[in-house]
């Protein structure tokens, strides 16, 4: 009996150590190096490393390009959606920077928010004439390459439900005007693995987008490259699409897809 009472008030051991690590990371939005985790949790570095390495392998933590550990996609998904979006931005940002450098055009990260496209991250091109949205902006999916990708890779029941909410207002004369044409377009998107907005959001602008998948194969986001149609011309569009798809696969792998 005495032993039982003591065990209830005693430290929980492994669970307690893991919780200390997670609490330290939760208080550090930009992440912590292993040395900092060790200092803040009073765990020696080898013990701290053993725990964070296991949590990273399971997808609960993510180590960025500087070696800092941040809350990973699995753990973020257990909290509010805004936490998952923040984690998604952190995991994607280094890849988006490389894509922006490779293409020299504006790069975007977006998710579905209800039946609209929500922009989470926008890295603007350094060109004086460029296409750019703003983080937090919403756009209809039928006008955007991002929206086409996000809907094309959804389960059919969820996609059909979203179709009933769309008004198909046309942003330009080239915008998709009805659900029948949108369905045909999404079939093509799945077949080729990327989507294209050919002056459907803004005249004189083109955009290509590819899906970001999580460890279960679910589409959780999309990334795109957008620019003037004079630079993103038909001779170069396949190169832009290839670069975008490679970047999307890299982000997907960071989220556990294919592991």
N, C-alpha and C positions, 0 to 999 in steps of 0.2 A: 504493500500500500504506500509506504513512504517513497519507494522508488517510482511508482506511478505518478505521485504528485510532483516529484522533482522533474520527471521527463516532460510533463506538460508545460513547465515554465522554462525548460532548458532550450538552448538554440536548436533550430531544426536541422542543422548540419548542411547538407548539400543544397537543400531547397533555400535555406536562409542565405547561403553564399550567392546563389543564382539571383535571388531577389535583390541583394545588395548591388550586384552588377547592373541589373536592369534599372534599378532606381537611379544609379549614378548616370547611366546613359540617357534616361528619360529627362534628366536635368541638364543635359548637354546636347542641344539640338544639332551642333556641328560635329558631334562625335568626340570620342576620347581615344588617345593612344593607349596601348597596353600598360605602359608605365603609369599613366594617369589613373587608369582603372584600378591598378594595384594600390596606388596611394589613397584613392578615395574610398576604397572598400576595405583597406587594411588586410588584403590578401597578398601573399607573396606572389611574385610574377609567374612562377611556374604553375601555381594553383589557378591564378586568374587566367592564364593562357589556356589551361586545360578546359576550363568552363567556356570561355569565349569561342574557342575553336570548335567545340561541340555545338554551341548555339549557332555559330556561323554555318556549319555543315548542315544543320537542320533548317536553315532559312530564317531563324529568329533574329540573327544579327547579320550585318553586312559590313565588310571592310572596304573603305573607299580607296582611291588611288594614292592617298597620302599615308595609308596604313591605319587610319582612324576607324574605330568601330562605331556604327550607328545602328539604330533600331531597324531591323530587317522587315521585309514585306509580310511575312507570316505574322509577326508580332504586331505590326502596325494595323493589320487587318482586324485584329481582335479588338482594337480601340475604335475611335470614331473615324469616319471616312476622311476627314481633314488630315488626320495623322497619316493615313495611308497615302494620300496625295503628296504630303510633305516627303515621305520616304521615297515615293516614286520619283519625285523631282531630284532628290539627292542621288539616287542610284542612276538616273538617266543623264544627269547634267554632264559628266565627263564625256560620255558617248556623243551627246548632242554637240558639244564643243568641237569634237573631232569631225563630226559630219559637217558642221558649219565651215570649218577650215577647209575640208575637202571640196565642198561645193561652192563656197563663197556666197551662198544665198541664205535667206532667212530660214531658220529651223524652228519647228514647233513641236510641243508635246501636248496632247489633249486626251480627255476622257469623255465618256457619256455622262451627262447630268440630266436625268429624266429622259427626254427625247431630243435634247439639244447637245451640241458639242461644246465642251468647256475647255478653254485653253488654260493649261497649267504653267507652261514655260514657253517663252519666246526669246530666241537668240537672233537679234537683227543682223542682217547683212551689213557689211561696211560700205557697200556701194551707195552712192548718193541717191540713186533711183532704186528703190527696193520695195518689197511687199512686207508688211508687218501687221500683226494683230497685237493684242495686249493680253497679258495674263488676267484671267477672270472674265474675259469676253465669251459670250455665247453666240453660236451660229447654228442655223438649221443643218441637219446632216445631208440633205439631198443636194445642197449647193457646194459641199466641201469634200475634198479627197479624204480628209480625216474622218468625216461623218460616214462616208461610204465604207471605209475600212472597218470602222467600229460596228456598223450594222451588219456588214457582210459576214463577219465571223461570229456573230451572236447565234445562240440557239434559235431555231426557226420560230418557236412560240413567242419568245421575247421580241424577236424582230417584227413579227406580225402585229404584236400589241403596239409597238412603236409606230408602225405604219398608220394605225387608226388615229394617231395624234397629230400627224403631219398635215400641214395646210398646203404645202408645195407652192408657197409664194416664190416668185422668180426674182432673183437678185439681178440677173442679166437675161437677155434673150436666149442664152445658151443653157440656162438652168433646167434641170429635169423637172417637167411640169406635172407628172402624175405617177401613181404608184406602180402602174404596169411597166413603164419605162425604168423606174427605179429598181424594180425586181430584176429586170434583165441586166441592168448595169451591175448589180451586186453579184449576180452569177458570174459575170466576167471578172469582177474583182477577185473572187475566190479562185477562179481558174488561173489568173496570172500572178496572184500573190501581192498585188499592190493596187492602189486606186489613183486615178488622175482627175484633177479638176482643170478642165480646159476652158478657161475664161467663164466659168459658171458662177463664181463668186464676184469677181471683178473683171471687166473687160480689159484685155491686155495683160492678164496674169495667168500663170499656170502653177500647178502644185501637184506633187506626187506624195503618197502616204503609204505606210506599211503598218501592220498590226504588231502590237507588243503583247505577248502571251505569258501567263504565269505558269507555275509548276504543274498545274492541272490541265494546261492547254487552253484555258479560258482567255478571251481577249479582254485585257484590262486597260489598255491605252492604245494610242496610235501616235506615230511621229511623222512629220512631213517636212519637205523642202519646198519653199515657194519663192517665186521670183517673176520678173517680167517675161512675157512670152518671147521677147527678142533674144533673151539669154537662155531661157529654158525652151529652146526651139525643138522641133520634132527630130532633128538629127541628134540631139543630145539627151532627149527625154529618157531613153533607156539607161544611159549612164547615171542620171539622177535617180532613177528608180532602183537600179542595182545598189547604189551607195545607201539609199534609204533602207532598203530591205536588209542589207548587212548590218546596219546600225540597229535596226529593230530586233534582229536576231541576237545581237550582243546584249541589248537590254533585257530581252526575254531570258537569256541564259543567266543573267545576274539575278533574275527573279525566280530562278530554279527550273525554268523550262528545259526539258531534255536531260535533266540530271537524274 
